[in-house]
Amino acid sequence: MSKAIPSLKVLFTGNEKKYIQDNIGRVLDSGYLTLGRYTKEFEDNFKKISGTKCALAVNSGTTALEIIFRILDVDRRDVLIPSNTNFATAIAAVNAGARPIFYDGDAFPNLKSIERKITPKTKVIVVVHIGGYICENIFEIKKLCIKRGIFLVEDAAHAHGSEINGVAAGSIGDFGAFSFFPTKVITTCEGGMIVASNNEFIQKAAIYRDQGKDESGIRNILPGNSWRMSEIEAVVGLAQLKNFHKDTKHRREIIDLYYKELNKLPISFPKTSCKPSGYKVIISVKNEKEATGLKTFLKEQAISTGKGVYDIPLHLQPVFKKFNKSKLPISEKFSKIHICLPIWRFMKKQEVKRVCDVIKLFYSR
């Protein structure tokens, strides 16, 4: 049997590992383990990727969202969230006192569903760049938010380096949040980033990040928490930024190769003109039976597809049962018919072709 192909690999180059080891030593020697020079350097470099004026590192993508929601004062207000997203997007809003209102969509938000869900209580609309793909109608959603006086927040947890019409993910809405979980295209082991072009907003976020303390360090003026990123995590992130553009180019080449090899089959890719981050390669098939059959066939050939994005829509998750007021058929169908194909930063084209050959064999049968 051919060598197994996982859904993803978390890998570092030799130079990256050396940078991490050397600089972790410097962190330990310095005695400054948090809120030091490496966190600041990571923030300064990452804002170039997000196309924003400011960036603030925190301990997770969930935290990044919660701080944004707290500053926007969503308490007892509605936050519109796609049902097809991670638990973190909604729980961050709940923890900030909001009521999550789930709207419909597949890989992309359904604009009609968003419009139907807006009420006078709506404070924020969240758009999630699923798999690193930015929806074609993002600027239409932005116009809607401006017209209705609603904040647009980008959950860009998957979208480091994604762009559409030359505009980077994170800089389209009013505020953006990124994740650096181990599976992401940049990882700090755990970690997140708040991005914005509003310096006053970022200054307030910095207070929330550090137990709500003002500049004196002894007065707690906001209900913050210990939401800081460690210096060691920042070092891990900085190491990968040196190869980020090269990695992104390679990931996009992998997606292009999948499309070239599979576009004549009865499957579909997300339809958008964006340049994706390459976090996921998403395909959709005809029905749930076909999706299950294809995943089983790939597994039999030692090819893992991992989890979907997402296998259970949020409005069907038990923890959000009390917020579930309606059926969301697009989200429910998408959860059953989509598959995420293998991709990682050093994936070889031969491995992509092997995955494609197995998929072609499945359909030829």
C-alpha positions in Angstrom: 0.0 0.0 0.0 1.2 3.6 -0.7 2.4 5.8 2.1 -0.5 7.3 4.1 -1.5 10.9 3.4 -2.8 12.8 6.4 -5.3 15.6 6.3 -2.6 18.0 7.4 0.9 18.2 9.0 2.3 20.7 11.4 5.9 21.2 10.3 8.8 23.6 10.8 11.9 24.1 8.8 15.4 23.6 10.2 16.0 27.4 10.2 12.7 28.0 11.9 13.5 25.5 14.7 16.9 27.1 15.2 15.3 30.6 15.4 12.8 29.4 17.9 15.4 27.6 20.1 17.8 30.5 20.0 15.2 33.1 20.8 13.4 31.1 23.5 16.8 31.0 25.2 17.0 34.8 25.0 13.4 35.1 26.4 14.4 32.9 29.3 17.6 34.8 29.9 15.7 38.2 29.8 13.2 37.3 32.5 10.4 39.0 30.4 8.1 36.1 29.6 5.1 38.2 28.5 4.3 41.5 26.9 7.9 42.0 25.8 9.8 42.8 22.6 8.9 39.6 20.7 5.1 40.1 21.2 5.5 43.7 19.9 7.6 42.5 16.9 5.0 39.9 16.1 2.2 42.4 16.2 4.2 44.9 14.0 4.9 42.2 11.4 1.4 40.7 11.4 -0.4 44.0 10.7 1.3 44.0 7.3 -0.4 40.7 6.5 -3.8 42.0 7.6 -3.5 45.3 5.9 -4.4 47.2 9.1 -2.7 50.0 11.0 -2.8 48.1 14.3 -2.6 44.6 15.7 -2.8 43.2 19.2 -1.7 39.7 20.2 -3.8 37.7 22.7 -3.9 34.1 23.9 -6.5 32.7 21.4 -8.7 33.6 18.5 -11.7 33.1 20.8 -10.3 35.8 23.1 -9.7 38.1 20.2 -13.4 37.9 19.3 -14.6 38.3 22.9 -12.5 41.4 23.5 -13.9 42.9 20.2 -17.5 42.2 21.3 -16.9 43.6 24.8 -15.5 46.8 23.4 -18.5 47.1 21.1 -20.8 46.6 24.1 -23.0 43.8 22.7 -24.5 43.1 26.1 -28.2 42.3 25.6 -27.9 43.0 21.9 -27.9 40.6 18.9 -24.8 39.4 17.1 -25.5 37.8 13.7 -23.2 34.7 13.3 -23.1 32.1 10.5 -24.3 28.7 11.7 -21.4 27.2 9.7 -18.5 28.3 11.9 -16.6 27.2 14.9 -18.0 27.1 18.5 -15.6 29.9 19.4 -17.3 32.5 17.2 -20.6 32.2 19.0 -19.4 31.5 22.5 -17.2 34.7 22.4 -20.4 36.7 21.7 -22.3 34.9 24.5 -19.5 35.5 27.0 -19.7 39.2 26.1 -23.4 39.2 27.0 -24.8 39.0 23.5 -27.6 36.9 22.0 -26.2 34.9 19.0 -28.5 35.0 16.0 -27.5 32.3 13.5 -27.9 33.0 9.8 -27.7 30.5 6.9 -25.0 29.8 4.4 -22.6 27.2 3.0 -18.9 28.0 2.6 -20.2 31.6 2.3 -22.8 33.7 4.1 -26.3 33.9 2.5 -27.0 37.6 2.1 -30.8 37.1 2.1 -30.6 35.2 5.3 -28.6 38.0 6.9 -31.1 40.7 5.7 -34.0 38.7 7.2 -32.3 38.3 10.6 -31.5 42.1 11.1 -33.6 43.8 13.7 -33.2 47.1 15.7 -31.4 44.9 18.3 -28.6 43.9 15.9 -25.3 45.4 16.9 -22.8 43.3 15.0 -22.7 41.1 11.9 -19.9 38.5 11.8 -18.6 37.1 8.6 -16.3 34.1 8.8 -13.8 33.4 6.0 -14.4 29.6 6.0 -11.3 27.6 5.0 -9.5 30.9 4.1 -12.0 31.7 1.3 -13.5 35.3 1.2 -17.1 35.5 -0.1 -17.7 37.3 -3.4 -20.3 39.6 -1.8 -18.3 40.7 1.2 -18.3 44.3 0.0 -22.1 44.1 -0.4 -22.4 43.0 3.2 -20.1 45.8 4.2 -22.4 48.3 2.5 -25.4 46.8 4.2 -23.7 47.2 7.6 -22.8 50.9 6.9 -26.4 51.6 5.8 -27.9 50.0 8.9 -25.4 51.3 11.4 -24.1 47.8 12.3 -20.5 46.8 13.0 -18.9 44.3 10.6 -16.5 41.9 12.3 -14.3 39.5 10.4 -13.6 36.1 12.0 -10.5 35.6 9.9 -9.3 32.6 12.0 -8.6 30.7 8.7 -7.7 33.6 6.5 -4.1 34.7 7.2 -3.0 36.3 3.9 -6.3 35.8 2.1 -7.4 38.8 -0.1 -10.1 39.8 -2.5 -9.8 42.7 -5.0 -6.4 43.5 -3.5 -7.9 43.9 0.0 -6.6 41.7 2.8 -8.7 39.7 5.2 -9.0 41.5 8.4 -9.1 45.0 6.8 -12.5 44.7 5.1 -14.7 45.0 8.2 -14.4 47.4 11.2 -12.4 44.8 13.2 -10.9 41.4 12.6 -9.8 38.4 14.7 -7.2 35.7 13.8 -6.3 32.4 15.4 -2.9 30.8 15.7 -4.1 27.3 16.7 -1.7 24.5 15.7 -3.7 23.7 12.5 -3.6 27.2 11.2 -1.3 28.5 8.4 0.6 30.4 11.1 0.7 28.9 14.6 1.9 30.1 17.9 0.7 26.8 19.5 -2.1 28.8 21.1 -2.8 32.4 20.3 -4.8 35.0 18.5 -4.7 38.5 17.1 -7.0 41.5 17.0 -6.6 43.8 14.0 -8.0 47.2 13.3 -7.1 50.6 11.9 -8.6 52.3 14.9 -5.8 53.0 17.3 -8.1 54.0 20.2 -9.9 50.7 19.9 -6.6 48.7 20.0 -5.5 50.7 23.1 -8.7 49.7 24.8 -8.2 46.1 23.7 -4.8 46.2 25.3 -6.4 47.1 28.6 -8.8 44.2 28.4 -5.9 41.9 27.5 -4.0 42.7 30.7 -6.6 42.2 33.5 -8.3 45.6 32.6 -5.3 47.5 34.1 -4.6 51.1 33.2 -1.1 52.5 32.6 -0.3 52.6 36.3 -0.6 48.8 36.4 -2.4 48.9 39.7 -5.9 50.2 38.8 -8.3 47.8 37.2 -10.6 50.0 35.1 -12.2 47.4 32.7 -13.5 43.8 33.3 -10.6 42.3 31.5 -8.7 39.0 32.0 -5.3 37.4 31.7 -5.6 37.2 27.9 -1.9 37.9 27.0 0.2 36.0 24.5 3.5 34.8 25.9 6.8 35.8 24.5 7.6 32.2 23.7 4.5 31.9 21.6 5.3 35.1 19.8 8.8 33.7 18.9 7.1 30.6 17.4 4.9 32.9 15.3 7.8 35.2 14.2 9.8 32.2 12.9 7.1 31.3 10.4 6.6 34.9 9.1 9.9 34.7 7.3 8.5 32.1 5.0 4.9 33.2 5.0 4.6 34.6 1.4 6.4 31.6 0.0 4.2 29.2 1.9 1.0 31.0 0.8 2.1 30.8 -2.8 2.7 27.1 -2.4 -0.7 26.5 -0.8 -2.5 28.4 -3.6 -0.6 26.2 -6.1 -1.9 23.1 -4.4 -5.5 24.4 -4.6 -5.0 25.3 -8.3 -3.7 21.8 -8.9 -6.7 20.2 -7.2 -9.0 22.3 -9.3 -7.1 21.5 -12.5 -7.2 17.7 -11.8 -10.8 17.5 -10.5 -12.8 20.3 -12.3 -14.4 17.8 -14.8 -15.8 15.6 -12.0 -19.3 16.2 -10.5 -17.9 18.1 -7.5 -17.7 21.8 -6.8 -15.2 24.2 -5.3 -16.1 27.5 -3.5 -17.0 30.1 -6.1 -15.0 33.2 -5.5 -12.4 35.4 -7.1 -10.4 35.7 -3.8 -6.9 34.6 -3.3 -7.3 32.1 -0.4 -4.9 31.5 2.4 -4.7 27.8 1.6 -5.9 26.7 5.0 -8.5 24.3 3.6 -9.3 22.7 0.2 -13.1 22.5 0.3 -15.2 20.4 -2.2 -18.9 19.7 -2.2 -20.6 16.7 -3.8 -24.2 15.8 -4.7 -25.5 14.4 -1.5 -24.6 12.9 2.0 -24.4 9.3 0.7 -21.9 10.4 -1.9 -19.8 12.3 0.6 -19.8 9.4 3.0 -18.8 7.0 0.2 -16.0 9.2 -1.0 -14.5 9.7 2.4 -14.7 6.0 3.1 -13.0 5.2 -0.2 -10.2 7.7 0.5 -9.7 6.3 4.0 -9.4 2.8 2.5 -6.6 4.2 0.3 -4.8 5.6 3.4 -5.9 9.2 2.6 -7.4 11.1 5.5 -9.9 14.0 5.0 -10.0 15.0 8.7 -13.0 17.0 10.0 -15.2 19.2 7.9 -15.8 22.9 8.3 -18.1 22.2 10.1 -19.7 18.8 10.7 -22.5 20.1 12.8 -23.9 23.7 12.3 -24.0 25.8 15.4 -27.7 26.1 15.6 -27.9 22.3 16.0 -25.2 22.2 18.7 -26.6 21.3 22.2 -24.9 24.3 23.9 -26.7 26.7 21.7 -30.1 25.0 21.7 -31.9 27.9 23.4 -30.8 30.2 20.7 -32.1 28.0 17.9 -35.3 29.6 16.5 -35.4 28.3 13.0 -34.2 25.8 10.5 -31.2 26.7 8.3 -31.4 24.4 5.4 -28.3 25.6 3.5 -26.0 25.2 6.5 -27.5 21.8 7.3 -27.1 20.5 3.7 -23.5 21.9 3.4 -22.4 20.2 6.6 -23.4 16.8 5.0 -22.0 17.2 1.5 -18.7 19.0 1.9 -15.2 17.4 2.3 -11.9 19.0 3.1 -9.0 17.5 1.1 -5.5 17.2 2.4 -3.2 20.3 2.4 -0.3 21.6 4.4 2.7 23.9 3.8 5.1 21.4 2.4 2.7 19.0 0.7 4.2 17.7 -2.5 2.4 17.8 -5.9 2.8 14.1 -6.2 0.8 13.7 -3.0 -1.9 16.0 -4.4 -2.0 14.0 -7.7 -2.4 10.7 -5.7 -5.4 12.1 -3.8 -6.9 13.2 -7.1 -6.2 9.8 -8.8 -8.1 8.1 -5.9 -11.0 10.5 -6.3 -11.1 10.0 -10.1 -11.1 6.2 -9.4 -14.1 6.6 -7.1 -16.1 8.3 -9.7 -15.0 6.0 -12.5 -16.6 3.1 -10.5 
